[in-house]
Amino acid sequence: MGTDEYRAYLLRLWRVENNGESWRARLENVETGEAQGFASLAKLIEFLHSLEGRADQPGQGTGEINNVV
């Protein structure tokens, strides 16, 4: 078995009313400070699934928020 991987994120969720109620999310990598916004919970979950099998490379975070997905 390979080395254990560990990821820590800060997740912020808030509800917005726009054509009905929906949620927005912001996920911040605790180690790098890199953050990404999500226009829906479905997009957040899609992103989390994309992390499977992908190794994060430390030190590449910019500390800036990426575009909302």
C-alpha positions as CSV (number, residue, x, y, z in Angstrom):
1,M,0.0,0.0,0.0
2,G,1.3,3.5,-0.8
3,T,1.6,6.4,1.6
4,D,-1.4,7.7,3.3
5,E,-2.9,10.8,1.9
6,Y,-4.6,13.4,4.0
7,R,-6.5,16.5,2.9
8,A,-8.1,19.1,5.1
9,Y,-10.7,21.6,3.8
10,L,-12.8,24.3,5.3
11,L,-16.3,24.2,3.9
12,R,-18.6,27.1,4.0
13,L,-22.2,26.7,2.9
14,W,-24.9,29.4,2.6
15,R,-28.4,29.5,1.1
16,V,-29.4,32.0,-1.5
17,E,-32.8,32.7,-2.9
18,N,-32.7,33.0,-6.7
19,N,-35.6,31.3,-8.6
20,G,-36.3,29.2,-5.6
21,E,-33.9,28.3,-2.8
22,S,-30.4,27.0,-3.6
23,W,-27.1,26.6,-1.9
24,R,-23.7,28.0,-2.6
25,A,-20.4,26.6,-1.3
26,R,-16.8,27.6,-0.8
27,L,-14.1,25.0,-0.2
28,E,-10.7,26.1,1.1
29,N,-7.6,23.9,1.2
30,V,-6.3,24.4,4.8
31,E,-2.7,23.6,3.8
32,T,-2.4,25.9,0.7
33,G,-5.1,28.5,1.3
34,E,-6.4,27.8,-2.2
35,A,-10.2,28.3,-2.3
36,Q,-12.8,27.5,-4.9
37,G,-16.4,28.6,-5.1
38,F,-19.3,26.4,-6.2
39,A,-22.7,27.6,-7.5
40,S,-24.5,24.5,-6.4
41,L,-24.0,21.5,-4.1
42,A,-24.0,19.3,-7.1
43,K,-20.9,21.1,-8.4
44,L,-19.2,20.8,-5.0
45,I,-19.9,17.0,-4.9
46,E,-18.6,16.7,-8.5
47,F,-15.4,18.4,-7.5
48,L,-15.0,16.2,-4.4
49,H,-15.4,13.1,-6.6
50,S,-12.7,14.4,-8.9
51,L,-10.2,14.4,-6.0
52,E,-10.3,10.6,-5.9
53,G,-7.0,9.3,-7.2
54,R,-5.6,12.7,-7.7
55,A,-2.5,13.6,-5.6
56,D,-2.4,17.3,-4.5
57,Q,1.0,18.8,-4.8
58,P,1.8,20.9,-1.7
59,G,3.0,24.5,-2.3
60,Q,1.0,25.1,-5.4
61,G,-1.9,27.0,-3.9
62,T,-2.1,30.7,-4.5
63,G,-4.3,31.6,-1.6
64,E,-6.8,33.1,-4.1
65,I,-10.3,32.0,-4.8
66,N,-10.8,30.3,-8.1
67,N,-13.7,31.0,-10.3
68,V,-17.1,29.8,-9.2
69,V,-18.0,26.5,-10.8
